[in-house]
Amino acid sequence: MKKIVILALTCSLFGLSSAMAESIVASKVSDDLSKININSKVWQGAKEQSFIAYPQTTIEMIDADVIKLNAHNKAKKILVKALSDGQNIAFLLKWKDSSNNVQEGYSATAYGDGFAVQLPIKLDSLPYIGMGSEGRPVIVHLQKATGKTYEPNGNKDVYHQVNASNQNAFEKDLQTYKGDVTALGNGDYQRAFISEGFRSMTQIKDNSEDAMMQMSYSKGMWSGVIVRKLKSANLDLSKGTFPVAFAFWDGDKKNRDGAKVLSSWLGVSVQGSNVKLSYLDEMNGGDAKNGEQVMLDNCSSCHQYKEIKNAPNFMAPNLSNIGGYSNASYLVESITHPNAVVVPGYNVNAHPSYPWYSVDDKGVRTSMMPPFDSLDKKSLTDLVAYLKTLKAEVE
């Protein structure tokens, strides 16, 4: 409760408006959405909206090829339609991609295009946008474009499956195997996870967070669909207003894990819902020019952002796109109470000089960032206004 009160009081000082910064309205329909797919006619009546997904720069992949391929990434405009039948929520997403990348087999150098949907389990505060945070868990639904995989036990068991490498290449076994892959292979890579931050993602295998996901590529555009229940074992979104975040991977740029583009937390309102989530509200006012100086004076010795490289690599989160995928309330909380959500940081064995947090004997994490709650109201407001300008241009 303490965190919730802190966030609410802090946000109230900043004059957050009553309108969500970015919101998606889900049209109410009578159709049973559990039976729809990408091509269902019910989508034709839904309003098409849009949001922007920004390159993730908080933590950089430690892979020279990935860094080079993604050095000049721009933000992507994503088109979205949303529907609800009162029991289910459905999203249809469309995004441009010049290449259709399908991950075939088990190559360590080939990556498929994909998308993910992230939903917070607790609706009283915002988790870290990258796979949740400690004490603020999320459900993540992931869909990848993959080739067919033969799973002879029929249980989507990728851990004990047959593959071409363990067939006799000089006998008819290999040809039989290839025929079985064509006839029986499953090309649908879909997973559900529960997560409280990096290195904590756990796959949900009991179907308690079941969803239907699809991907389809045509004329330089991917379409992706997810349909899932509003209320399940871990989630209760039945009041009709809740946050959602989306992420997208480009296999042509070796995207995987943190190498992706992602949205901020977006507010979803099912048509007719009047529930308000204040932490998704916009911030009124703020002098971004003055905030730039506040940033330089207080933050640049630890954080890199855009062309400002005063801090060493890996010392703290890179803030180059923080304004694109972070909500104003999250930024306020991060500045004044950095221990509320502790970003995991890089592998401490690879970068022992730059831990992002300490851990006590009870496993409690404390951020290495000091709280900047001593800044006056204007400086804080101006700083957040400047942080919201830190984002890549849209392609």
N, C-alpha and C positions, 0 to 999 in steps of 0.2 A: 504493500500500500504506500510505503514511503516514496518509492520511485514514481508512482502514479501522481501523488500529490505534488512532488517536486516538478514533474513535467507540466502538470496543469497550471501551477502557479507561475512557473517561468514563462510559459507560453502566453499567459494572460498579460504579462508585462509587455509583451511585444506586439500587442494589438493585432493578433491573428484574425483575419476576416472570417465570416460565416460561410463563405463559398469555398469548396474544395479547389485546390490548385489545379489538379487535373482529375476529371471524373469520367466514369463510364456508366451510362444508363442502360440497364438490362430490360428490354421489352418483355412484358408479361404475355405469355401465350398459353393456349389450351392444349397444344400438341404435347405428346409425351416425348420429352427431349432425350430420354434414355435410348430412343430408337433412331435418332438422327445421325447424319454424317455430313461431310464437307459439302455434298451436292444436294442436300435436302432443300425442298422448296420453301420451308419455313424461314430460311435465312433471307429470302427476298424481301420480306416485310420489315426486317430489322434495320434500324438506322445505323449507317456506317460512320464511325467516329475515328479519331486518330490520336496517337501519342508518339513521343520520341523516345527511342532507346539509345543510350550513350555508351561509348567504349569504357569498359571497366578499367580504371587505372589505379584504384586504391592499392592493390597488390599486383606487382608485375610478375608475369611468368618468368622463371629463371631458365630460359631457353632462347639462345641467340637468334635462331631462325624465326621463332614466334615474335620476338621483340621487333625484328626487322620487318616482318610481314605486316605487323599491326601498328607500326610507328606513326602512320599518318591516317589512321582510321577516322572516319567521320561518323556522325550520329545517323541513325536510320529512322525514317518515318514509318510507323506501323499502323496499318488500318485494322480496325477491330469492330466486330458486331457482338452483341451480348444478348442472351435470351434467358428467361427463367419460366418454368411451369409451376413454380411454387414448391417443388420438391428438388429440382435440379437447377444447376447453373451451367450455361454453355457459352463458350467464347469461340469465335471464328477470327483468326488472325491472318493477315497477309503482309508479306514484306519482300522487297526486292533483293535478288541475289543473282549475280551474273553467271554463277556456276552451280550445277546440280551435283553435289558431292554426297555419294553414298558410301558408307563404310562397309567394305567387303572383307570377310574373313577376320583374321586377328592380326593384321599388320600393325606394327608399332609406329608407322609413319603415315598412315592414312586415317583421315578423320571425316566423319559425316556431318552434314548440316543438322541442326536440331533446334528445339525450343523447349522452354520450361516455364511452368506456372508455379508461383510461390504464394502460399496463403498462411497468415499468422494464426496460430492456435489460440492465443490470447488477444482479445480485441481492445485491451485497455492501454496499450503502448506499442510503439513501433520497434520491431527488431532491426538489427543491422541488415541492410539490403542484400548482403551476400550470404545466403543460406542460413539466416537467422543468427541468434546470439544467445549466450548463456542466460537461462531463465526466461527467454522469449523465443520459444521453439516455433518452427514453421513446418508445414507440409509442402514438399516439392514434388511436382509431377514432371517427369522428363520424357521427351520423345525424340528419338534420333532416326535419321535416314540410314538404314542399314540394308545390306544384302540378305539373302535368305540363309538361315541357319537351321540345320537339321537337328531336331531335338527328339530322339526316338522314344523317350518316355512320355512325351506329350504334356509335360508339366512346365515347359519353358525353363528347363534346367540347363543353364549354360555352363555349369561347373563340371558336369560329367558327360557331356555330349560327345558324339562321334564327330570326327572331322577328317578331312582329306589326308592329313599328315600321318594318321595312324591306320591307313588302308594300304594294302599291298598294291603298289602301282603297276605290277606286272601281271596281275590277275584280274579276273572279272569283278572282284570286290569293289575296285575303285569306280568302275562304270556303274555298278549297282548303286553305290553310294551317291554318285552324281545324279542318277535318276531319281533317287529318293529325295534329294535336296530340292530338285525341281518340282516334284509332285507334292511333297509333304513339308517342305521347309517353311519356317516362320520368319518373315521379314519385318515383323513389327517389334521394334525395340522400344518398349514402354516400361517405365519404372516409377514407383512411388517411394519417397523417402521421408523420414522425419529427421530434423536437424536443429542443432543449437549452435551453429557456426562451423567454420572450417574444421576438417578432420573429425567431425562428429556425425556426419551423414550416415544414417542407418536405413537400409532398404526395408520397406514394409512388405512382407510376403504373405500375410494372412488375408489379403483382399479387404481389410477394414477401411482402406482409403482407395477403393476401386474407382477407376475413371476410364472413359473411352477417349483415346487420343488417335489422331490421324495426321499424316503429312502428305501433301501432293504438290508436285512441281510442274509449272506450265508457263512458257513464254517469259522466262526470267523472273518469275514470282513463285514464292512458296506460299502455300495455304496450310494452316494448321488448325485443328479443332481439338478442344477438350470439353468433355461433358462429365460432370460429377455431381454427387448429391450435396445439397446445402448443409445437411446435418449428417454426421457420421460419428464413428467412435471417438475421434480426436477433435473434430471441428463442429462448431455450431454457428452457421452463417444464416440461420433461418429468420433473423430479424430484418434481413434484406439490405443492410449496409455493412460493407467490410472492405479492408484493403486487399489489393492484389498487386503482384509485381511479375513482370515477364522478362525472360532472358532468351537470347538468340545466339547460336554458334554458326560460324562459317567454316566449313571443313577445308575450303580452298586456302584459308589463312592459318591452318592447323589449330583452329580454335578448339579448346576443350577446357574444362575446369573454369579457372578465372579469366581465361582469354575469351571474352564475349562482349556483347552489348546488352545493356539492361535498362529497364525503365526505373523510375522512382516508384514508391508505393502510390498506387492509384486508388482512388475511392470508387467502389462499385455500389450503385444504388439500384435495387430492383424497383421497377416502376410501381409507384404507390408507397414506397417506404419513406418515412419521415425521420428516421434515426440519424443523428448527427455524430460525427467523429471529429472532435476539435483538433486532434493532432494532424489531420490531413488538410487543415485550412491554410490559406495563403497568409503572407505577412504583409501588413500595410507599412508603407514608408521605408525609410532607410536611405542613406546617402552612400551609394556604392563607391564613389570616388574617395570619400573619407575612409570607408571601410577597407579600401585597398591599402591605405597607409597603416591602418590598425593591423591589418594582416601582416604587412612587412615588418612592423615593429614587434609583434607578439608571436607570430607563427612561422616565419620563414626560416628560422634557425633550425627547425626540426622537419618541417614539411616542404616538399617540392611541389610546385604547381606551375603549369604553363612554362614560361621562359625563366621563372625564378628557380635557380638551382643552388641556393646557398647551403642547403642541408646535404649531408652525404646520402648516397643511395641506401635504401632499405632502413633508414633511421626511423621513419614514421610513415603513415599512409600518404600516398601521392594524391593530392587534391585537385588534379587538373580537370577532372570531370565531376567533382563532388556536387556542383550545383545542378547537374543534370539528373542524377539519380538519388539525391537526398532531399527529403522534405524539410521545410523550414523548422518545424518543431524538433526534428531529429538533430539538426545543426545546432539549435539553441541548447538542447540537452547535452550534446557532445562537447560544447565549449564550456558550459558551466558545471556539468557533472559528468566528466569523462568516464567515471567508473560505472555509470549506469549501463552502458553497452561497451564492452571491451573488444576491440577488433583484434583477432588472433595474431596477426603478424607473420613474419617469415620463419622458416625453419631455424630454430635457435642454434642448432648444430652447425648449419651452414653460415649463419651470421650471428655469432655469439656476442658481438659488440653492440648489437642493436635489438635487444628484447623490447617488445612493445608493452609488456606487462610483467609484474612479479606475481608469484604464487606463494601464499602462506602455507603453514602446515595443515590447514584444513581444506586446501585446494581453492581458496578464494582468490580470484584474480584482482589485481589493482593496476590500473593503467599507469604507464610511465609519464603520461601527460598530466601536468598539474591542472587543477580546476581554475578557470579564468572567471570566477564569479565576482572578482573584484572590479572588473570593467564596469564603467557606468552604463546606464541604459542606452544612451545614444551610441556609444562606441560598439556595444553588443549588436544593436539593431543595424548599424552601418556595416559591421563585419559580416553579419548574415546576408545582408543585401549584396555585398561583394561576392561572398561565397556562391550565391545563387547565379552569378554571372559566369562562373568557371564551368564551361561546358563546350564541347566541340560543336562546330557548325554542322548543319544537317546536309547530307549528300543529296 
